[in-house]
Amino acid sequence: MEASHGHGSTPSSSETLMAALLTVPATHLPSLARALAADARRLQHRLAFLLLSPPHFARALARLRSMPLPAKAALLGRVLLRSLLLLLPSLSGAHHHHHHLFLHQPDLDAALLLLAMCDSYPPSASPVVDWRAVIVDDVVATALSVSGLGATPWAALAPYVDAAAKCRRFADAVAGRGVGTTTTTKGGGGSGGASYAAVVAALPRAVAGTEGEPCAICREAMMGGVCALRPCGHRFHWRCAMRWLRWRNTCPCCRAELPARDAAAETRRLWRAVERMARGG
């Protein structure tokens, strides 16, 4: 975990996360620890399968190597963001469903290898690295460490706190370098387009009682094909809303933020919620 930098300084990412965790009801912590431990076991078993199956390892490594740098950055951002969402399920909304929680198996395999490579890369490595051997050595060393053998609730929480803290720092670094991010918007506002999955969820069906009301985007009367954004409830033409949300992740009326398609933009949106939780807001 990163350290704080002096008395009265801005809290570190880890400190902010710990403060946010203190707002979680004590009765929820055992189930949270069990859920995180189960997720960690699932990911460990998948990584072990990749390491024990040379063809599957080679396929995942080839997929990872075929990705350009922005795609690798986006993948790493998504898997780190996933840790934040699992650590603080309330960020995902009432149903604990978030579009960045789920990765298709090929992407998950590539992400597991990428994380393992980042954790195990030796500073003095030669230009040609036997990644399978390097990762196996690191996995064994971790499994035999005190934290790897621990069975306390903190043993389940700690890796997710560390990964969630990296999530924030990684998003800031990506934004600063302009790698793997789509934060530039067309026409101003927002931090890139809203997630299409979130758009579909937020615009479930035509809303009655809007006959004749003007659409806030095109200013024409809404006589059909009307939708509503959640949670604010503002209504628009379907076609107008879809065009708007392609480039922005805010409501045209109240500027309420919606889940962003880009992992770095979504991390920054959710981190503001984490900071509010940490402050008790």
C-alpha positions as CSV (number, residue, x, y, z in Angstrom):
1,M,0.0,0.0,0.0
2,E,1.2,3.5,-0.7
3,A,2.2,5.7,2.2
4,S,0.7,9.1,3.1
5,H,3.1,12.0,2.6
6,G,3.2,14.0,5.8
7,H,0.8,15.3,8.4
8,G,-2.1,17.3,6.9
9,S,-1.3,16.3,3.3
10,T,-3.9,15.0,0.8
11,P,-4.8,11.4,1.8
12,S,-3.3,8.7,-0.4
13,S,-5.5,6.6,-2.6
14,S,-5.3,3.7,-0.1
15,E,-6.2,6.0,2.8
16,T,-9.2,7.3,0.9
17,L,-10.4,3.7,0.2
18,M,-10.0,2.7,3.8
19,A,-12.0,5.7,4.9
20,A,-14.7,4.7,2.4
21,L,-14.7,1.1,3.6
22,L,-15.4,2.4,7.1
23,T,-18.8,3.6,5.9
24,V,-19.7,0.0,4.9
25,P,-22.0,-1.4,7.7
26,A,-20.1,-3.9,9.9
27,T,-22.7,-6.5,9.2
28,H,-21.8,-6.4,5.5
29,L,-18.1,-6.9,5.9
30,P,-18.1,-10.7,6.4
31,S,-20.1,-11.3,3.2
32,L,-17.9,-8.8,1.4
33,A,-14.8,-10.6,2.5
34,R,-16.3,-13.9,1.4
35,A,-17.2,-12.5,-2.0
36,L,-13.7,-11.1,-2.6
37,A,-12.1,-14.3,-1.4
38,A,-14.3,-16.3,-3.8
39,D,-13.4,-14.0,-6.7
40,A,-9.7,-14.2,-5.9
41,R,-9.8,-18.0,-5.9
42,R,-11.6,-18.0,-9.2
43,L,-8.9,-15.8,-10.8
44,Q,-6.1,-17.8,-9.2
45,H,-7.6,-21.0,-10.5
46,R,-7.8,-19.5,-14.0
47,L,-4.2,-18.3,-13.9
48,A,-3.1,-21.7,-12.6
49,F,-4.9,-23.3,-15.5
50,L,-3.2,-21.0,-18.0
51,L,0.2,-21.8,-16.4
52,L,-0.4,-25.6,-16.5
53,S,-1.7,-25.6,-20.0
54,P,1.0,-24.4,-22.5
55,P,-1.4,-24.1,-25.4
56,H,-3.8,-21.9,-23.5
57,F,-0.9,-19.9,-22.1
58,A,0.5,-19.4,-25.6
59,R,-2.9,-18.3,-26.9
60,A,-3.4,-15.8,-24.2
61,L,0.2,-14.4,-24.5
62,A,-0.2,-14.1,-28.3
63,R,-3.5,-12.2,-27.8
64,L,-1.8,-9.9,-25.4
65,R,1.2,-9.3,-27.6
66,S,-1.0,-8.5,-30.6
67,M,-2.7,-5.6,-28.7
68,P,-1.4,-2.1,-29.4
69,L,-0.3,-0.1,-26.3
70,P,-3.7,1.8,-26.0
71,A,-5.6,-1.5,-26.0
72,K,-3.2,-2.9,-23.3
73,A,-3.7,0.3,-21.2
74,A,-7.5,0.0,-21.6
75,L,-7.5,-3.7,-20.6
76,L,-5.3,-3.0,-17.5
77,G,-7.6,-0.1,-16.6
78,R,-10.7,-2.3,-16.8
79,V,-9.3,-5.1,-14.6
80,L,-8.1,-2.6,-12.0
81,L,-11.5,-0.8,-12.1
82,R,-13.1,-4.2,-11.5
83,S,-11.3,-4.4,-8.2
84,L,-12.7,-1.1,-7.1
85,L,-16.2,-2.1,-8.0
86,L,-15.9,-5.4,-6.2
87,L,-14.4,-3.7,-3.1
88,L,-17.2,-1.1,-2.9
89,P,-20.3,-2.8,-4.5
90,S,-22.5,0.3,-3.8
91,L,-20.7,2.1,-6.6
92,S,-22.4,-0.3,-9.0
93,G,-25.9,0.8,-8.0
94,A,-28.8,-0.9,-6.4
95,H,-28.4,-4.1,-8.4
96,H,-24.6,-4.3,-8.1
97,H,-24.4,-4.6,-11.9
98,H,-21.8,-2.6,-13.8
99,H,-20.6,-2.9,-17.3
100,H,-16.9,-2.8,-16.4
101,L,-17.3,-5.8,-14.0
102,F,-17.5,-8.4,-16.7
103,L,-14.7,-9.4,-19.1
104,H,-15.0,-12.0,-21.8
105,Q,-12.8,-15.0,-21.3
106,P,-10.1,-14.1,-23.9
107,D,-9.9,-10.6,-22.4
108,L,-9.8,-12.0,-18.9
109,D,-7.0,-14.4,-19.7
110,A,-5.0,-11.7,-21.4
111,A,-5.6,-9.4,-18.4
112,L,-4.5,-12.1,-15.9
113,L,-1.3,-12.5,-17.8
114,L,-0.7,-8.8,-18.0
115,L,-1.2,-8.3,-14.3
116,A,1.0,-11.3,-13.5
117,M,3.7,-10.0,-15.8
118,C,3.6,-6.6,-14.2
119,D,3.9,-8.1,-10.7
120,S,6.6,-10.6,-11.5
121,Y,8.8,-8.7,-14.0
122,P,12.4,-8.8,-12.8
123,P,14.3,-5.5,-13.1
124,S,17.4,-7.3,-14.4
125,A,15.5,-9.4,-16.9
126,S,17.2,-10.2,-20.3
127,P,15.6,-9.0,-23.5
128,V,14.1,-12.5,-24.0
129,V,12.0,-13.5,-21.0
130,D,10.4,-16.9,-20.4
131,W,7.2,-15.4,-19.0
132,R,5.7,-18.7,-18.0
133,A,8.6,-19.7,-15.8
134,V,8.9,-16.1,-14.3
135,I,5.2,-16.0,-13.5
136,V,5.2,-19.6,-12.0
137,D,8.1,-18.6,-9.7
138,D,6.3,-15.5,-8.6
139,V,2.9,-17.3,-8.0
140,V,4.6,-20.0,-5.9
141,A,6.5,-17.3,-3.8
142,T,3.3,-15.4,-3.2
143,A,1.3,-18.5,-2.3
144,L,4.0,-19.4,0.3
145,S,4.1,-15.9,1.8
146,V,2.4,-14.9,5.0
147,S,-0.3,-13.0,3.2
148,G,-0.8,-15.9,0.8
149,L,-1.3,-18.3,3.6
150,G,-3.5,-16.0,5.7
151,A,-7.2,-16.7,6.2
152,T,-8.3,-13.5,7.9
153,P,-10.9,-11.1,6.4
154,W,-8.0,-8.6,5.8
155,A,-6.2,-11.2,3.7
156,A,-9.2,-11.1,1.3
157,L,-9.6,-7.3,1.4
158,A,-6.0,-6.2,1.1
159,P,-5.3,-7.2,-2.6
160,Y,-8.4,-5.4,-3.7
161,V,-7.5,-2.3,-1.7
162,D,-4.1,-2.3,-3.4
163,A,-5.5,-2.9,-6.9
164,A,-8.3,-0.3,-6.4
165,A,-5.7,2.3,-5.3
166,K,-3.6,1.5,-8.4
167,C,-6.8,1.9,-10.5
168,R,-7.0,5.6,-9.5
169,R,-3.3,6.3,-10.1
170,F,-3.3,4.4,-13.4
171,A,-6.3,6.4,-14.7
172,D,-4.5,9.6,-13.8
173,A,-1.3,8.5,-15.5
174,V,-3.2,7.4,-18.6
175,A,-5.0,10.7,-18.8
176,G,-1.7,12.6,-18.4
177,R,0.0,10.6,-21.2
178,G,-3.1,10.5,-23.5
179,V,-2.8,6.7,-23.8
180,G,-5.8,4.4,-24.1
181,T,-8.3,7.1,-23.2
182,T,-11.2,8.8,-24.9
183,T,-11.7,11.7,-22.6
184,T,-11.9,14.3,-25.5
185,T,-15.6,15.0,-26.2
186,K,-17.3,16.3,-29.3
187,G,-19.2,19.5,-28.7
188,G,-17.9,19.8,-25.1
189,G,-19.1,18.3,-21.8
190,G,-18.7,15.0,-20.2
191,S,-15.7,12.7,-20.3
192,G,-16.3,10.7,-23.4
193,G,-19.3,8.7,-24.4
194,A,-21.6,6.9,-22.0
195,S,-21.5,3.1,-22.0
196,Y,-23.9,1.7,-24.6
197,A,-24.9,-1.0,-22.0
198,A,-25.6,1.8,-19.5
199,V,-27.6,3.7,-22.2
200,V,-29.8,0.7,-22.9
201,A,-30.4,0.2,-19.2
202,A,-31.1,3.9,-18.6
203,L,-33.5,4.1,-21.6
204,P,-35.8,1.2,-21.0
205,R,-39.0,2.1,-22.9
206,A,-41.2,4.9,-24.2
207,V,-42.5,7.0,-21.5
208,A,-46.2,8.1,-21.4
209,G,-47.3,11.6,-20.6
210,T,-44.8,13.4,-22.7
211,E,-47.1,14.2,-25.7
212,G,-46.2,17.7,-27.0
213,E,-43.3,18.4,-24.5
214,P,-40.2,19.7,-26.2
215,C,-37.1,17.4,-26.4
216,A,-34.3,19.3,-24.6
217,I,-31.8,18.3,-27.3
218,C,-33.6,19.0,-30.6
219,R,-36.4,21.3,-29.1
220,E,-39.0,19.5,-31.2
221,A,-42.2,18.2,-29.7
222,M,-42.0,14.6,-28.4
223,M,-44.8,12.8,-30.1
224,G,-43.4,9.3,-29.9
225,G,-40.1,7.4,-29.6
226,V,-39.5,8.9,-26.1
227,C,-37.1,7.7,-23.5
228,A,-36.0,8.6,-20.0
229,L,-32.6,8.7,-18.4
230,R,-32.1,7.2,-14.9
231,P,-31.8,8.3,-12.2
232,C,-32.8,11.9,-13.1
233,G,-35.8,10.9,-15.2
234,H,-35.4,13.6,-17.9
235,R,-37.0,12.7,-21.2
236,F,-35.8,12.9,-24.8
237,H,-36.3,11.4,-28.2
238,W,-34.6,8.1,-28.5
239,R,-32.6,9.1,-31.5
240,C,-31.5,12.4,-29.9
241,A,-30.5,10.7,-26.7
242,M,-28.4,8.1,-28.5
243,R,-26.6,10.7,-30.6
244,W,-25.9,12.8,-27.4
245,L,-24.7,9.9,-25.4
246,R,-22.4,8.7,-28.1
247,W,-20.1,11.6,-27.2
248,R,-21.0,12.5,-23.7
249,N,-21.8,10.8,-20.4
250,T,-24.0,13.5,-18.9
251,C,-27.7,14.2,-19.0
252,P,-28.4,17.2,-21.3
253,C,-30.7,18.8,-18.7
254,C,-29.1,18.4,-15.3
255,R,-25.6,17.2,-16.3
256,A,-25.9,14.2,-14.1
257,E,-23.0,11.8,-14.8
258,L,-23.7,8.5,-16.4
259,P,-21.4,5.4,-16.6
260,A,-18.6,6.1,-19.1
261,R,-17.6,3.8,-21.8
262,D,-13.9,4.5,-21.3
263,A,-12.4,2.8,-18.2
264,A,-10.2,5.7,-17.3
265,A,-13.1,8.2,-17.5
266,E,-15.3,5.8,-15.5
267,T,-12.6,5.4,-12.8
268,R,-12.4,9.2,-12.4
269,R,-16.2,9.4,-12.1
270,L,-16.4,6.6,-9.5
271,W,-13.4,8.0,-7.6
272,R,-15.3,11.2,-6.9
273,A,-18.0,9.0,-5.4
274,V,-15.3,7.2,-3.3
275,E,-14.1,10.5,-2.0
276,R,-17.6,11.5,-1.1
277,M,-18.0,8.2,0.8
278,A,-14.7,8.8,2.6
279,R,-15.8,12.3,3.7
280,G,-19.1,10.7,5.0
281,G,-21.1,12.4,2.3
